[in-house]
Amino acid sequence: MLRMSVAAEEYLLLGDDIKIVFLGGSGNHMRIMIDAPKEIDIVRSSVLEKRITDPDLKKKLPKYYREQEHPEKYKKKKNVIITKGNL
C-alpha cells in the first residue's frame, strides 16, 4: 500500500492507460477524475458494499481508515528568526 500527499491538479499514472487526477476538495471530500479504458470497471466502495449481501463476503472486503497525522517528530521544523521588532 502506498500513501502519499498530493496537491490539486497532480495526477497518478497506473500502467500506460489509467490516469487519476486530483482536482481538490474541501473538508473530508476530495474530487478526483479517472481516465481509464471502457473495459475497466470502476466501482465506488459504498456501492460495492451494498451489492454484496453475504455477510461472510462482506467481511472479506478491504477496509481503509483515515490515518492520524504524522507524529510531531516527523513534522518539518519551522525556523524562527528573532529580530528586535518581534521580541
C-alpha positions as CSV (number, residue, x, y, z in Angstrom):
1,M,0.0,0.0,0.0
2,L,1.4,3.4,-1.0
3,R,0.4,6.5,1.0
4,M,1.2,9.9,-0.4
5,S,0.2,13.5,-0.2
6,V,-0.9,15.2,-3.5
7,A,-1.7,18.8,-4.5
8,A,-4.7,19.8,-6.6
9,E,-4.2,19.0,-10.3
10,E,-1.5,16.4,-9.6
11,Y,-2.1,13.0,-11.1
12,L,-1.1,9.4,-10.9
13,L,-0.5,7.1,-13.8
14,L,-1.3,3.4,-13.3
15,G,0.3,1.4,-16.1
16,D,0.1,3.0,-19.5
17,D,-3.6,3.7,-19.7
18,I,-5.1,4.8,-16.3
19,K,-4.8,8.3,-15.1
20,I,-6.2,9.6,-11.7
21,V,-6.3,13.4,-11.4
22,F,-6.8,15.0,-8.0
23,L,-9.0,18.1,-8.5
24,G,-9.0,19.3,-5.0
25,G,-11.7,19.4,-2.4
26,S,-12.9,20.7,0.9
27,G,-13.2,19.2,4.4
28,N,-13.5,15.4,4.2
29,H,-14.3,15.4,0.5
30,M,-11.8,15.0,-2.4
31,R,-12.7,15.3,-6.1
32,I,-10.9,13.0,-8.5
33,M,-11.1,12.3,-12.2
34,I,-10.3,8.9,-13.5
35,D,-9.4,8.4,-17.1
36,A,-9.4,4.7,-17.9
37,P,-10.4,2.4,-20.8
38,K,-14.1,1.4,-21.0
39,E,-13.2,-2.2,-20.3
40,I,-12.1,-1.4,-16.7
41,D,-14.8,-1.4,-14.1
42,I,-14.6,1.4,-11.6
43,V,-16.9,1.0,-8.6
44,R,-17.3,3.2,-5.5
45,S,-16.8,1.2,-2.3
46,S,-20.2,2.1,-0.9
47,V,-21.9,0.8,-4.0
48,L,-19.9,-2.4,-3.9
49,E,-20.8,-3.0,-0.2
50,K,-24.5,-2.5,-0.9
51,R,-24.3,-5.1,-3.8
52,I,-22.9,-7.8,-1.6
53,T,-25.5,-9.4,0.7
54,D,-23.5,-12.4,2.0
55,P,-22.1,-11.4,5.4
56,D,-19.0,-13.6,5.0
57,L,-18.1,-12.0,1.7
58,K,-18.7,-8.5,3.2
59,K,-16.2,-9.2,6.0
60,K,-13.5,-10.1,3.4
61,L,-13.8,-6.6,1.7
62,P,-10.8,-4.4,2.4
63,K,-11.4,-1.7,5.0
64,Y,-9.4,1.5,5.0
65,Y,-9.5,4.1,7.8
66,R,-8.2,7.6,7.9
67,E,-4.8,7.7,9.4
68,Q,-3.8,10.2,12.0
69,E,-1.4,12.9,11.0
70,H,2.3,12.2,11.3
71,P,3.7,12.3,14.9
72,E,5.4,15.6,15.8
73,K,8.9,14.1,15.5
74,Y,8.3,13.6,11.7
75,K,7.0,17.1,11.0
76,K,9.2,19.6,9.4
77,K,10.6,22.1,11.9
78,K,9.9,25.8,11.3
79,N,12.8,28.1,11.7
80,V,12.0,31.2,13.8
81,I,14.1,34.2,13.3
82,I,14.2,36.7,16.3
83,T,14.7,40.3,15.5
84,K,14.3,43.5,17.5
85,G,10.8,44.0,16.2
86,N,9.3,40.7,17.3
87,L,10.8,40.3,20.8
